[in-house]
Amino acid sequence: MLELTKKILRVVSFDSQLFQKELYKAQKWITDAEEIKRFQEWCITEFGAKYPIIIRKAFAQSLTN
């Protein structure tokens, strides 16, 4: 599921709203804390320059849930 999510995020990365929507959706599927951490690191590496605020907000919310 994680690999599919990565593919989807790459495809929708042209649009910030779609990217944000898919990122939040992906976080609902990932339940393992270690996997969430690896996913966050991947997001920062891949899209941190383009969408730093969206990524920061998304993972800040996932930590509080």
C-alpha positions as CSV (number, residue, x, y, z in Angstrom):
1,M,0.0,0.0,0.0
2,L,2.9,2.4,0.8
3,E,4.4,2.0,-2.6
4,L,1.1,2.7,-4.3
5,T,0.7,5.8,-2.2
6,K,4.1,7.0,-3.2
7,K,3.2,6.5,-6.9
8,I,-0.1,8.4,-6.4
9,L,1.7,11.3,-4.6
10,R,4.2,11.6,-7.5
11,V,1.4,11.7,-10.0
12,V,-0.7,14.4,-8.2
13,S,2.3,16.5,-7.1
14,F,1.6,19.0,-9.8
15,D,-1.4,20.3,-7.8
16,S,-1.0,21.3,-4.2
17,Q,-4.7,20.6,-3.3
18,L,-4.6,17.1,-4.8
19,F,-1.3,16.4,-3.1
20,Q,-2.6,17.5,0.3
21,K,-5.8,15.4,-0.1
22,E,-3.8,12.3,-1.1
23,L,-1.3,12.8,1.7
24,Y,-4.0,13.0,4.3
25,K,-5.7,9.9,2.8
26,A,-2.4,8.0,2.9
27,Q,-1.9,8.7,6.5
28,K,-5.2,7.0,7.3
29,W,-4.0,3.8,5.8
30,I,-0.6,3.7,7.5
31,T,-0.9,2.6,11.1
32,D,2.6,1.4,12.0
33,A,4.7,4.2,13.7
34,E,7.9,3.2,12.1
35,E,6.3,3.1,8.7
36,I,4.8,6.6,9.3
37,K,8.3,7.8,10.2
38,R,9.8,6.4,7.0
39,F,6.9,7.8,5.0
40,Q,7.5,11.2,6.5
41,E,11.2,11.1,5.6
42,W,10.3,10.1,2.1
43,C,7.8,12.9,1.7
44,I,10.4,15.4,2.9
45,T,13.0,14.1,0.6
46,E,10.8,14.0,-2.4
47,F,8.5,17.0,-1.9
48,G,10.0,19.0,0.9
49,A,11.2,21.8,-1.4
50,K,7.8,22.1,-3.1
51,Y,5.3,21.5,-0.3
52,P,7.1,22.0,3.0
53,I,4.1,23.6,4.8
54,I,1.6,20.9,3.6
55,I,4.0,18.1,4.8
56,R,4.7,19.8,8.1
57,K,1.0,20.3,8.8
58,A,0.0,16.8,7.7
59,F,2.6,15.0,9.9
60,A,2.0,17.4,12.9
61,Q,-1.6,16.3,12.8
62,S,-0.8,12.6,12.5
63,L,1.4,12.9,15.6
64,T,-1.4,14.4,17.7
65,N,-3.9,11.7,16.6
